[in-house]
Each structure stands twice: as structure tokens, then as C-alpha cells.
Amino acid sequence: MTDVFDRLLAIVPAPGETRTQSWDEVERTIGVALPCDYKELVRVYGGGNWDDYLHVLEPGCPNDDYDLVAWARNQAEDLEGLWEFERKPVELEAEGARVIPWAVTDNGECLYWLVPPGAPPEGWTVMVNEARGGRWEHFSVSCTRFLAAALEGELRSGVLSSSFPLATHTFRRHRTG
């Protein structure tokens, strides 16, 4: 996990003070343990906006629009309704498979953890869903590896904006909105 944080810190220095969370309460509310790399991302950076586009969600975010717990609850409900009309991605066809959002974009795309039944959080990978459409992409990496690789241009998504990442990277913590 350290190498990915070294990469992120080299891309954009951490904002300074770290954030603390009551992870037990968050995980109890969501119903699953969350990946350690995500917890470290939130501790070091907090929820925030990367390259004026991608917003990492944070439990108890100062800006309610980017609260992880609210997004997890709302997206679960929205997706259940969606599957009545649209075909589920093949990755979600296994009984008990689900997705949990960890980031969103300014355009409305949502980045999820793919949570296969019985899989430990450290094995969760990333799925990206286009805004206002049924296109999904799957990336076999953790959320922090996805973020670092996307910022460095190693990983390209056909769903995310072609203007992401920026040539000069930025990070802004979410504040009260």
C-alpha cells in the first residue's frame, strides 16, 4: 500500500493535517468493512476534488454532497430500481455481488468498488459508470491504484472525461458546502 501513497504524494502533496474517522460506525452503517487503502486515503487527504473533476467521497464529509454513507445508501436504492430496466454489468450478475460508490465526477459519473460475495475489502476492484447511461467499465485495481494510475495517465477510461487528468495536478479538500 505504501508505494501507491508515495505515488500520490509525489503527484500532489497531502494538505497537511490528517483526518480521523470512526470507521467502526461507518462500516456498521454501510454493512461491510472498507478497504485499508481507502481509509488511508481519507486519513491523509480527506475527501476532496482531484484535478477539478474527480471527487473522493468521505464519511461525514464537511460538504454533505460528498458524504460516503449517504452516497452508498442512495446509490444502492437507485441501482436496484435501475436493474429493473437495464441489464446489470456481467460483474454484478453473481448472487450477492454489489457496488459501493467511493468517488463521483463533476459530470455525474460514479466510481464504485466492485464487492464480490465473500471477497475481502483488499481484493475489491473499481467499476466506473457513465452519467446518464448504461456503460460500465471494470478496472482490476484498488481505488488508490486507480486514482494514482489515472492521474499519471497510465490508466485511461472511455467513460471519464478526456480532459482528466490535468497536466498540472490539483487537490482541494471538501469544505462545508
Beta strands, then each sheet from edge to edge (+ up, - down):
strand 1: 48-50
strand 2: 54-56
strand 3: 98-105
strand 4: 110-115
strand 5: 125-129
strand 6: 136-139
strand 7: 171-173
sheet 1: 6+ 5- 4+ 3- 2+ 1- 7+
end
